[in-house]
Amino acid sequence: FSLLLLIPSALPTMASMDCAKGRGSALMLLAFTVWQSFFTTGIVFGWPSLLLLLKTEGVYANKCDPGVTECSSRSVALNLVFTLGAVANVLGGVFAGPIGSPKIALGLGVLLSATGSLIFALSPTESQVAWPIGFVLHGIAGGLVHLPSFSLGNAFGSAKGMVIATLVACFCASALTFQIMHMLYEGGLSRQTVFLMHTVIELVNSCVSFWFWPSCPLKPGDKLRLSGCRMHLDRPNSEGAVAQTGAPKTAPIRVVVKAAMTKIFISFMFFHTSQLWFNRCLMGWFHDELITKDKLITEAGGSALNIDRHMAYFTSTQALLGLPVIPVFGWLVARYGHRTAPFVVTGFLSVIWLVCVLIPQEWPLYILYVTSSWHRQFFFSSFFNFMSSEFTPEVFAKLAGVANFIAGLASGTQNPLLNLTFNQFDGSFVPINTCMLTLATVLEIGACFAFCRDQKSRKAAATKLPDEASSKAIANNNCESENDTNVGAEDVDSQTESSAVKV
């Protein structure tokens, strides 16, 4: 945590060292974006740690009978807070599209995050509406900050995929923010002090975002230039000269609708929505699933689970274990393309951790922690890499907003499904997890089929290119020989004409 606090002071040094290499300004902005993303983008997915803090504070304790701390009514009420925040997080991208300017979107998003933490700090524990409102503000803030940041990858050329994967990893690592707050709370700091600290950090980040970020989304070939303590965007025009960018352009609605109606986007959207729904259900239900699994293990004669320890394991692995797969994702895209291969791996990982959820023993939990964190990293990286590669920056923002809106609606179903689990299945998650596993298996089979077709088309295109090149070479040789013949004929004619003139 203290090392993260040193990043802003190191930014001027980074810029002075790397400006001569041509990307110092972009590195400087990337370093700040990483810092800012850690405190904002995926903070709502540190919910397991925040949940422990809220339960200790007695939030929604009046939902249970006197003397009872755990009951289904309280679990559903707290899960509703997470559901609203998770839906707001994906819907935040909907607002990022119309805003257009990354400067305004990021600055406003971080300001909303500061407001959410301020509500958490000052609200009484008896309040019924403060906690959903504060968490929704955190969710919207994450979407507003996360989505516009991806255009920064266009300033890094061929390293764009690595930059996008890094920002996705920051999104996942952002879940540690609430875990750090919970650790400080357990260390003796009050809830008010912990959330006011986060408020101050976010207010500073908001000011820096408004000051440094350019007004326009970056396009491939754009260069960032630090001048007068402000970040400027230089964009080459059609003649190769550098032009200063003005107001951001937005894509017409008809272009966005046409792109959204394509078969490739619809297929991608269904896959992404399903994977996001799997992850949101896992995040929102995991504490209750641990309680249910603990009962099954103890009834079978096993030792009881340490719920708090497993919640800490789950939050930490979700935040950190996605980092090692960043180079794997980059290699996979470079080797097999961005259209199918990442989705095959994503689907496979979802099948593995869903199988682990169904096994009523402790050891599969550790496999779940690893595979679910990799799954999360992969489906977010696949989403943003696919969208930014298939569509222009103007269309990307609005189309990603549409995708997030649909995924957000699907994520909202996990709260009524949790209520259904408690009321109809006596708290057993086996029926709903079995349905999820079936859907995940079908999606994985479809992804494998699409991968095989894509590889065949790539091989056909690769073999077709040499044939076309050789055909063009033969045609060029024929043209050259015809030209030589024509030139020779012209020389003979000219010699004949000169001889006739002499005669």
Contacts in CASP RR format, 6 or more apart in sequence:
PFRMAT RR
TARGET T0000
AUTHOR 0000-0000-0000
METHOD contacts of the structure
MODEL  1
FSLLLLIPSALPTMASMDCAKGRGSALMLLAFTVWQSFFTTGIVFGWPSL
LLLLKTEGVYANKCDPGVTECSSRSVALNLVFTLGAVANVLGGVFAGPIG
SPKIALGLGVLLSATGSLIFALSPTESQVAWPIGFVLHGIAGGLVHLPSF
SLGNAFGSAKGMVIATLVACFCASALTFQIMHMLYEGGLSRQTVFLMHTV
IELVNSCVSFWFWPSCPLKPGDKLRLSGCRMHLDRPNSEGAVAQTGAPKT
APIRVVVKAAMTKIFISFMFFHTSQLWFNRCLMGWFHDELITKDKLITEA
GGSALNIDRHMAYFTSTQALLGLPVIPVFGWLVARYGHRTAPFVVTGFLS
VIWLVCVLIPQEWPLYILYVTSSWHRQFFFSSFFNFMSSEFTPEVFAKLA
GVANFIAGLASGTQNPLLNLTFNQFDGSFVPINTCMLTLATVLEIGACFA
FCRDQKSRKAAATKLPDEASSKAIANNNCESENDTNVGAEDVDSQTESSA
VKV
1 180 0 8 1.000
4 35 0 8 1.000
4 38 0 8 1.000
7 31 0 8 1.000
7 32 0 8 1.000
7 34 0 8 1.000
7 35 0 8 1.000
8 32 0 8 1.000
8 35 0 8 1.000
8 208 0 8 1.000
10 31 0 8 1.000
11 28 0 8 1.000
11 31 0 8 1.000
11 32 0 8 1.000
12 28 0 8 1.000
14 24 0 8 1.000
14 27 0 8 1.000
14 28 0 8 1.000
14 31 0 8 1.000
15 24 0 8 1.000
15 25 0 8 1.000
15 27 0 8 1.000
15 28 0 8 1.000
15 226 0 8 1.000
17 24 0 8 1.000
18 24 0 8 1.000
18 27 0 8 1.000
18 28 0 8 1.000
19 25 0 8 1.000
19 226 0 8 1.000
22 223 0 8 1.000
23 155 0 8 1.000
23 156 0 8 1.000
23 224 0 8 1.000
24 224 0 8 1.000
24 226 0 8 1.000
25 223 0 8 1.000
25 224 0 8 1.000
25 225 0 8 1.000
25 226 0 8 1.000
25 231 0 8 1.000
26 152 0 8 1.000
26 155 0 8 1.000
26 156 0 8 1.000
26 223 0 8 1.000
26 224 0 8 1.000
28 226 0 8 1.000
29 152 0 8 1.000
29 155 0 8 1.000
29 212 0 8 1.000
29 213 0 8 1.000
29 224 0 8 1.000
29 231 0 8 1.000
30 152 0 8 1.000
30 156 0 8 1.000
30 163 0 8 1.000
30 166 0 8 1.000
32 208 0 8 1.000
32 212 0 8 1.000
33 149 0 8 1.000
33 152 0 8 1.000
33 167 0 8 1.000
33 170 0 8 1.000
34 166 0 8 1.000
34 167 0 8 1.000
34 170 0 8 1.000
35 205 0 8 1.000
36 106 0 8 1.000
36 110 0 8 1.000
36 145 0 8 1.000
36 205 0 8 1.000
36 208 0 8 1.000
36 209 0 8 1.000
37 145 0 8 1.000
37 146 0 8 1.000
37 149 0 8 1.000
37 167 0 8 1.000
37 170 0 8 1.000
37 171 0 8 1.000
37 174 0 8 1.000
38 170 0 8 1.000
38 173 0 8 1.000
38 174 0 8 1.000
38 176 0 8 1.000
38 177 0 8 1.000
39 113 0 8 1.000
39 174 0 8 1.000
39 177 0 8 1.000
39 198 0 8 1.000
39 201 0 8 1.000
39 202 0 8 1.000
39 205 0 8 1.000
40 109 0 8 1.000
40 110 0 8 1.000
40 113 0 8 1.000
40 141 0 8 1.000
40 142 0 8 1.000
40 145 0 8 1.000
40 146 0 8 1.000
40 174 0 8 1.000
40 202 0 8 1.000
40 205 0 8 1.000
41 142 0 8 1.000
41 143 0 8 1.000
41 145 0 8 1.000
41 146 0 8 1.000
41 149 0 8 1.000
41 170 0 8 1.000
41 171 0 8 1.000
41 174 0 8 1.000
42 89 0 8 1.000
42 139 0 8 1.000
42 142 0 8 1.000
42 146 0 8 1.000
42 171 0 8 1.000
42 172 0 8 1.000
42 174 0 8 1.000
42 175 0 8 1.000
43 113 0 8 1.000
43 138 0 8 1.000
43 139 0 8 1.000
43 141 0 8 1.000
43 142 0 8 1.000
43 174 0 8 1.000
43 175 0 8 1.000
43 177 0 8 1.000
43 178 0 8 1.000
44 82 0 8 1.000
44 85 0 8 1.000
44 86 0 8 1.000
44 88 0 8 1.000
44 89 0 8 1.000
44 135 0 8 1.000
44 138 0 8 1.000
44 139 0 8 1.000
44 142 0 8 1.000
45 86 0 8 1.000
45 89 0 8 1.000
45 172 0 8 1.000
45 174 0 8 1.000
45 175 0 8 1.000
45 283 0 8 1.000
45 318 0 8 1.000
46 174 0 8 1.000
46 175 0 8 1.000
46 176 0 8 1.000
46 177 0 8 1.000
46 178 0 8 1.000
46 179 0 8 1.000
46 315 0 8 1.000
46 318 0 8 1.000
46 319 0 8 1.000
47 82 0 8 1.000
47 175 0 8 1.000
47 178 0 8 1.000
47 283 0 8 1.000
47 284 0 8 1.000
48 283 0 8 1.000
48 286 0 8 1.000
48 287 0 8 1.000
48 311 0 8 1.000
48 314 0 8 1.000
48 315 0 8 1.000
49 175 0 8 1.000
49 178 0 8 1.000
49 179 0 8 1.000
49 181 0 8 1.000
49 182 0 8 1.000
49 311 0 8 1.000
49 312 0 8 1.000
49 315 0 8 1.000
50 178 0 8 1.000
50 181 0 8 1.000
50 182 0 8 1.000
51 78 0 8 1.000
51 82 0 8 1.000
51 287 0 8 1.000
51 311 0 8 1.000
52 182 0 8 1.000
52 308 0 8 1.000
52 311 0 8 1.000
53 178 0 8 1.000
53 181 0 8 1.000
53 182 0 8 1.000
53 185 0 8 1.000
53 191 0 8 1.000
54 60 0 8 1.000
54 78 0 8 1.000
54 131 0 8 1.000
55 69 0 8 1.000
55 78 0 8 1.000
56 185 0 8 1.000
57 125 0 8 1.000
57 191 0 8 1.000
58 125 0 8 1.000
59 78 0 8 1.000
59 125 0 8 1.000
59 131 0 8 1.000
60 74 0 8 1.000
60 77 0 8 1.000
60 78 0 8 1.000
60 128 0 8 1.000
60 131 0 8 1.000
61 69 0 8 1.000
61 74 0 8 1.000
61 125 0 8 1.000
62 126 0 8 1.000
63 71 0 8 1.000
63 73 0 8 1.000
63 74 0 8 1.000
63 77 0 8 1.000
64 70 0 8 1.000
64 71 0 8 1.000
64 73 0 8 1.000
64 74 0 8 1.000
65 71 0 8 1.000
70 291 0 8 1.000
72 422 0 8 1.000
72 423 0 8 1.000
72 427 0 8 1.000
75 287 0 8 1.000
75 288 0 8 1.000
75 418 0 8 1.000
75 422 0 8 1.000
76 415 0 8 1.000
76 418 0 8 1.000
76 419 0 8 1.000
76 422 0 8 1.000
79 284 0 8 1.000
79 285 0 8 1.000
79 288 0 8 1.000
79 414 0 8 1.000
79 415 0 8 1.000
79 418 0 8 1.000
80 132 0 8 1.000
80 415 0 8 1.000
81 131 0 8 1.000
81 132 0 8 1.000
81 135 0 8 1.000
82 135 0 8 1.000
82 283 0 8 1.000
82 284 0 8 1.000
83 280 0 8 1.000
83 284 0 8 1.000
83 411 0 8 1.000
83 412 0 8 1.000
83 414 0 8 1.000
83 415 0 8 1.000
84 132 0 8 1.000
84 135 0 8 1.000
84 136 0 8 1.000
85 132 0 8 1.000
85 135 0 8 1.000
85 136 0 8 1.000
85 138 0 8 1.000
85 139 0 8 1.000
86 139 0 8 1.000
86 280 0 8 1.000
86 283 0 8 1.000
86 284 0 8 1.000
86 408 0 8 1.000
86 411 0 8 1.000
86 412 0 8 1.000
87 408 0 8 1.000
87 409 0 8 1.000
87 411 0 8 1.000
87 412 0 8 1.000
88 135 0 8 1.000
88 136 0 8 1.000
88 137 0 8 1.000
88 138 0 8 1.000
88 139 0 8 1.000
88 140 0 8 1.000
89 138 0 8 1.000
89 139 0 8 1.000
89 140 0 8 1.000
89 142 0 8 1.000
89 143 0 8 1.000
90 143 0 8 1.000
90 276 0 8 1.000
90 404 0 8 1.000
90 405 0 8 1.000
90 407 0 8 1.000
90 408 0 8 1.000
90 411 0 8 1.000
91 140 0 8 1.000
91 143 0 8 1.000
91 404 0 8 1.000
91 405 0 8 1.000
91 408 0 8 1.000
92 139 0 8 1.000
92 140 0 8 1.000
92 142 0 8 1.000
92 143 0 8 1.000
92 144 0 8 1.000
92 147 0 8 1.000
92 401 0 8 1.000
92 404 0 8 1.000
93 143 0 8 1.000
93 144 0 8 1.000
93 146 0 8 1.000
93 147 0 8 1.000
93 397 0 8 1.000
93 400 0 8 1.000
93 401 0 8 1.000
93 404 0 8 1.000
94 401 0 8 1.000
94 402 0 8 1.000
94 404 0 8 1.000
94 405 0 8 1.000
95 105 0 8 1.000
95 140 0 8 1.000
95 144 0 8 1.000
96 105 0 8 1.000
96 143 0 8 1.000
96 144 0 8 1.000
96 147 0 8 1.000
96 148 0 8 1.000
96 397 0 8 1.000
96 400 0 8 1.000
96 401 0 8 1.000
97 105 0 8 1.000
97 147 0 8 1.000
97 250 0 8 1.000
97 397 0 8 1.000
97 398 0 8 1.000
97 400 0 8 1.000
97 401 0 8 1.000
98 250 0 8 1.000
98 398 0 8 1.000
99 105 0 8 1.000
99 108 0 8 1.000
99 144 0 8 1.000
99 148 0 8 1.000
100 148 0 8 1.000
100 217 0 8 1.000
100 248 0 8 1.000
100 250 0 8 1.000
100 397 0 8 1.000
101 215 0 8 1.000
101 216 0 8 1.000
101 248 0 8 1.000
102 148 0 8 1.000
102 149 0 8 1.000
102 151 0 8 1.000
102 213 0 8 1.000
102 214 0 8 1.000
102 215 0 8 1.000
102 216 0 8 1.000
102 217 0 8 1.000
103 209 0 8 1.000
103 210 0 8 1.000
103 213 0 8 1.000
103 214 0 8 1.000
103 215 0 8 1.000
104 210 0 8 1.000
104 215 0 8 1.000
105 144 0 8 1.000
105 145 0 8 1.000
105 147 0 8 1.000
105 148 0 8 1.000
106 144 0 8 1.000
106 145 0 8 1.000
106 148 0 8 1.000
106 149 0 8 1.000
106 209 0 8 1.000
106 213 0 8 1.000
107 144 0 8 1.000
107 145 0 8 1.000
107 205 0 8 1.000
107 206 0 8 1.000
107 209 0 8 1.000
107 210 0 8 1.000
107 213 0 8 1.000
108 144 0 8 1.000
108 206 0 8 1.000
109 140 0 8 1.000
109 141 0 8 1.000
109 142 0 8 1.000
109 143 0 8 1.000
109 144 0 8 1.000
109 145 0 8 1.000
109 206 0 8 1.000
110 141 0 8 1.000
110 145 0 8 1.000
110 202 0 8 1.000
110 205 0 8 1.000
110 206 0 8 1.000
110 209 0 8 1.000
111 141 0 8 1.000
111 202 0 8 1.000
111 203 0 8 1.000
111 206 0 8 1.000
112 137 0 8 1.000
112 138 0 8 1.000
112 140 0 8 1.000
112 141 0 8 1.000
112 144 0 8 1.000
113 137 0 8 1.000
113 138 0 8 1.000
113 141 0 8 1.000
113 142 0 8 1.000
113 145 0 8 1.000
113 202 0 8 1.000
114 198 0 8 1.000
114 199 0 8 1.000
114 202 0 8 1.000
114 203 0 8 1.000
114 206 0 8 1.000
115 134 0 8 1.000
115 137 0 8 1.000
116 133 0 8 1.000
116 134 0 8 1.000
116 135 0 8 1.000
116 137 0 8 1.000
116 138 0 8 1.000
116 141 0 8 1.000
116 199 0 8 1.000
117 138 0 8 1.000
117 195 0 8 1.000
117 196 0 8 1.000
117 198 0 8 1.000
117 199 0 8 1.000
117 202 0 8 1.000
118 195 0 8 1.000
118 196 0 8 1.000
118 199 0 8 1.000
119 130 0 8 1.000
119 133 0 8 1.000
119 134 0 8 1.000
119 137 0 8 1.000
120 130 0 8 1.000
120 131 0 8 1.000
120 134 0 8 1.000
120 191 0 8 1.000
120 195 0 8 1.000
121 191 0 8 1.000
121 192 0 8 1.000
121 193 0 8 1.000
121 194 0 8 1.000
121 195 0 8 1.000
121 196 0 8 1.000
121 199 0 8 1.000
122 192 0 8 1.000
123 130 0 8 1.000
123 131 0 8 1.000
124 130 0 8 1.000
143 404 0 8 1.000
146 167 0 8 1.000
146 171 0 8 1.000
147 397 0 8 1.000
147 400 0 8 1.000
147 401 0 8 1.000
147 404 0 8 1.000
148 217 0 8 1.000
148 397 0 8 1.000
149 167 0 8 1.000
150 164 0 8 1.000
150 167 0 8 1.000
150 384 0 8 1.000
150 388 0 8 1.000
150 396 0 8 1.000
151 217 0 8 1.000
151 218 0 8 1.000
151 219 0 8 1.000
151 388 0 8 1.000
151 393 0 8 1.000
152 163 0 8 1.000
152 167 0 8 1.000
152 218 0 8 1.000
153 159 0 8 1.000
153 160 0 8 1.000
153 161 0 8 1.000
153 163 0 8 1.000
153 164 0 8 1.000
153 218 0 8 1.000
154 160 0 8 1.000
154 218 0 8 1.000
154 219 0 8 1.000
154 220 0 8 1.000
154 221 0 8 1.000
154 222 0 8 1.000
154 393 0 8 1.000
155 218 0 8 1.000
155 221 0 8 1.000
155 222 0 8 1.000
155 223 0 8 1.000
155 224 0 8 1.000
156 162 0 8 1.000
156 163 0 8 1.000
157 220 0 8 1.000
157 221 0 8 1.000
160 220 0 8 1.000
160 388 0 8 1.000
161 330 0 8 1.000
161 333 0 8 1.000
161 385 0 8 1.000
162 326 0 8 1.000
162 327 0 8 1.000
162 330 0 8 1.000
164 381 0 8 1.000
164 384 0 8 1.000
164 385 0 8 1.000
164 388 0 8 1.000
165 326 0 8 1.000
165 329 0 8 1.000
165 330 0 8 1.000
165 377 0 8 1.000
165 381 0 8 1.000
165 385 0 8 1.000
166 326 0 8 1.000
167 384 0 8 1.000
168 377 0 8 1.000
168 380 0 8 1.000
168 381 0 8 1.000
168 384 0 8 1.000
169 322 0 8 1.000
169 323 0 8 1.000
169 326 0 8 1.000
169 377 0 8 1.000
171 380 0 8 1.000
172 318 0 8 1.000
172 319 0 8 1.000
172 320 0 8 1.000
172 322 0 8 1.000
172 373 0 8 1.000
172 376 0 8 1.000
172 377 0 8 1.000
172 380 0 8 1.000
173 319 0 8 1.000
173 320 0 8 1.000
173 323 0 8 1.000
174 319 0 8 1.000
175 315 0 8 1.000
175 318 0 8 1.000
175 319 0 8 1.000
176 315 0 8 1.000
176 316 0 8 1.000
176 319 0 8 1.000
176 320 0 8 1.000
177 198 0 8 1.000
178 315 0 8 1.000
179 312 0 8 1.000
179 315 0 8 1.000
179 316 0 8 1.000
179 319 0 8 1.000
181 194 0 8 1.000
181 195 0 8 1.000
181 198 0 8 1.000
184 193 0 8 1.000
184 194 0 8 1.000
184 197 0 8 1.000
185 191 0 8 1.000
185 194 0 8 1.000
211 229 0 8 1.000
211 230 0 8 1.000
212 230 0 8 1.000
212 231 0 8 1.000
213 231 0 8 1.000
214 224 0 8 1.000
214 231 0 8 1.000
214 232 0 8 1.000
214 233 0 8 1.000
214 245 0 8 1.000
215 233 0 8 1.000
215 245 0 8 1.000
215 246 0 8 1.000
215 247 0 8 1.000
215 248 0 8 1.000
216 233 0 8 1.000
216 245 0 8 1.000
216 246 0 8 1.000
216 247 0 8 1.000
216 248 0 8 1.000
216 249 0 8 1.000
217 248 0 8 1.000
217 393 0 8 1.000
217 394 0 8 1.000
217 397 0 8 1.000
218 224 0 8 1.000
218 233 0 8 1.000
218 393 0 8 1.000
219 235 0 8 1.000
219 392 0 8 1.000
219 393 0 8 1.000
221 235 0 8 1.000
221 236 0 8 1.000
222 233 0 8 1.000
222 234 0 8 1.000
222 235 0 8 1.000
222 245 0 8 1.000
223 233 0 8 1.000
223 234 0 8 1.000
223 235 0 8 1.000
223 242 0 8 1.000
224 231 0 8 1.000
224 232 0 8 1.000
224 233 0 8 1.000
224 234 0 8 1.000
225 231 0 8 1.000
225 232 0 8 1.000
225 233 0 8 1.000
225 234 0 8 1.000
226 232 0 8 1.000
232 244 0 8 1.000
233 244 0 8 1.000
233 245 0 8 1.000
234 242 0 8 1.000
234 243 0 8 1.000
234 244 0 8 1.000
234 245 0 8 1.000
235 242 0 8 1.000
235 243 0 8 1.000
235 244 0 8 1.000
235 245 0 8 1.000
236 242 0 8 1.000
236 243 0 8 1.000
237 243 0 8 1.000
249 394 0 8 1.000
250 394 0 8 1.000
250 398 0 8 1.000
251 392 0 8 1.000
251 394 0 8 1.000
251 395 0 8 1.000
251 398 0 8 1.000
255 395 0 8 1.000
256 395 0 8 1.000
256 398 0 8 1.000
256 399 0 8 1.000
256 402 0 8 1.000
259 265 0 8 1.000
259 391 0 8 1.000
259 395 0 8 1.000
259 399 0 8 1.000
260 266 0 8 1.000
260 399 0 8 1.000
260 402 0 8 1.000
264 339 0 8 1.000
264 390 0 8 1.000
265 390 0 8 1.000
265 399 0 8 1.000
267 450 0 8 1.000
268 343 0 8 1.000
268 386 0 8 1.000
269 403 0 8 1.000
269 406 0 8 1.000
271 343 0 8 1.000
271 443 0 8 1.000
271 447 0 8 1.000
272 379 0 8 1.000
272 382 0 8 1.000
272 383 0 8 1.000
272 403 0 8 1.000
272 407 0 8 1.000
273 403 0 8 1.000
273 406 0 8 1.000
273 407 0 8 1.000
273 410 0 8 1.000
274 410 0 8 1.000
274 439 0 8 1.000
274 440 0 8 1.000
274 443 0 8 1.000
275 346 0 8 1.000
275 347 0 8 1.000
275 350 0 8 1.000
275 375 0 8 1.000
275 379 0 8 1.000
275 443 0 8 1.000
276 379 0 8 1.000
276 407 0 8 1.000
276 408 0 8 1.000
276 410 0 8 1.000
276 411 0 8 1.000
277 407 0 8 1.000
277 410 0 8 1.000
277 411 0 8 1.000
277 413 0 8 1.000
277 414 0 8 1.000
278 350 0 8 1.000
278 354 0 8 1.000
278 375 0 8 1.000
278 436 0 8 1.000
278 440 0 8 1.000
279 372 0 8 1.000
279 375 0 8 1.000
279 376 0 8 1.000
279 379 0 8 1.000
280 411 0 8 1.000
280 412 0 8 1.000
280 414 0 8 1.000
281 414 0 8 1.000
281 417 0 8 1.000
281 432 0 8 1.000
281 436 0 8 1.000
282 353 0 8 1.000
282 357 0 8 1.000
282 372 0 8 1.000
283 318 0 8 1.000
284 414 0 8 1.000
284 418 0 8 1.000
285 414 0 8 1.000
285 418 0 8 1.000
285 421 0 8 1.000
285 429 0 8 1.000
286 311 0 8 1.000
286 314 0 8 1.000
287 307 0 8 1.000
287 311 0 8 1.000
288 418 0 8 1.000
288 427 0 8 1.000
288 429 0 8 1.000
289 357 0 8 1.000
289 429 0 8 1.000
290 305 0 8 1.000
290 307 0 8 1.000
290 310 0 8 1.000
290 311 0 8 1.000
291 307 0 8 1.000
292 427 0 8 1.000
292 428 0 8 1.000
292 429 0 8 1.000
293 305 0 8 1.000
293 360 0 8 1.000
293 362 0 8 1.000
293 365 0 8 1.000
294 304 0 8 1.000
294 305 0 8 1.000
294 307 0 8 1.000
296 360 0 8 1.000
297 303 0 8 1.000
297 304 0 8 1.000
297 305 0 8 1.000
297 360 0 8 1.000
297 361 0 8 1.000
297 362 0 8 1.000
298 304 0 8 1.000
300 360 0 8 1.000
305 362 0 8 1.000
310 365 0 8 1.000
313 365 0 8 1.000
313 366 0 8 1.000
313 369 0 8 1.000
314 369 0 8 1.000
317 369 0 8 1.000
317 370 0 8 1.000
317 372 0 8 1.000
317 373 0 8 1.000
318 369 0 8 1.000
318 372 0 8 1.000
318 373 0 8 1.000
318 376 0 8 1.000
319 373 0 8 1.000
320 373 0 8 1.000
321 369 0 8 1.000
321 370 0 8 1.000
321 373 0 8 1.000
321 374 0 8 1.000
321 377 0 8 1.000
322 373 0 8 1.000
322 374 0 8 1.000
322 376 0 8 1.000
322 377 0 8 1.000
323 377 0 8 1.000
325 374 0 8 1.000
325 377 0 8 1.000
325 378 0 8 1.000
326 377 0 8 1.000
326 381 0 8 1.000
329 342 0 8 1.000
329 377 0 8 1.000
329 378 0 8 1.000
329 381 0 8 1.000
329 382 0 8 1.000
329 385 0 8 1.000
332 341 0 8 1.000
332 342 0 8 1.000
332 345 0 8 1.000
333 341 0 8 1.000
333 342 0 8 1.000
333 385 0 8 1.000
335 341 0 8 1.000
336 451 0 8 1.000
336 455 0 8 1.000
338 382 0 8 1.000
338 385 0 8 1.000
338 386 0 8 1.000
338 389 0 8 1.000
339 386 0 8 1.000
339 450 0 8 1.000
339 454 0 8 1.000
340 447 0 8 1.000
340 450 0 8 1.000
340 451 0 8 1.000
340 454 0 8 1.000
340 455 0 8 1.000
341 451 0 8 1.000
341 454 0 8 1.000
342 378 0 8 1.000
342 381 0 8 1.000
342 382 0 8 1.000
342 385 0 8 1.000
342 386 0 8 1.000
343 382 0 8 1.000
343 447 0 8 1.000
343 450 0 8 1.000
343 451 0 8 1.000
344 444 0 8 1.000
344 447 0 8 1.000
344 448 0 8 1.000
344 451 0 8 1.000
345 378 0 8 1.000
346 375 0 8 1.000
346 378 0 8 1.000
346 379 0 8 1.000
346 382 0 8 1.000
346 447 0 8 1.000
347 375 0 8 1.000
347 440 0 8 1.000
347 443 0 8 1.000
347 444 0 8 1.000
347 447 0 8 1.000
348 444 0 8 1.000
349 371 0 8 1.000
349 372 0 8 1.000
349 374 0 8 1.000
349 375 0 8 1.000
349 378 0 8 1.000
350 375 0 8 1.000
350 379 0 8 1.000
350 440 0 8 1.000
350 443 0 8 1.000
350 444 0 8 1.000
351 437 0 8 1.000
351 440 0 8 1.000
351 441 0 8 1.000
351 444 0 8 1.000
352 367 0 8 1.000
352 371 0 8 1.000
353 367 0 8 1.000
353 368 0 8 1.000
353 371 0 8 1.000
353 372 0 8 1.000
353 375 0 8 1.000
354 433 0 8 1.000
354 436 0 8 1.000
354 437 0 8 1.000
354 440 0 8 1.000
355 364 0 8 1.000
355 437 0 8 1.000
356 364 0 8 1.000
356 365 0 8 1.000
356 367 0 8 1.000
356 368 0 8 1.000
356 371 0 8 1.000
357 364 0 8 1.000
357 368 0 8 1.000
357 429 0 8 1.000
357 433 0 8 1.000
358 430 0 8 1.000
358 433 0 8 1.000
358 434 0 8 1.000
358 437 0 8 1.000
383 403 0 8 1.000
384 400 0 8 1.000
387 396 0 8 1.000
387 399 0 8 1.000
387 400 0 8 1.000
387 403 0 8 1.000
388 396 0 8 1.000
391 399 0 8 1.000
417 432 0 8 1.000
420 432 0 8 1.000
421 427 0 8 1.000
421 428 0 8 1.000
421 429 0 8 1.000
421 431 0 8 1.000
421 432 0 8 1.000
425 431 0 8 1.000
425 432 0 8 1.000
END
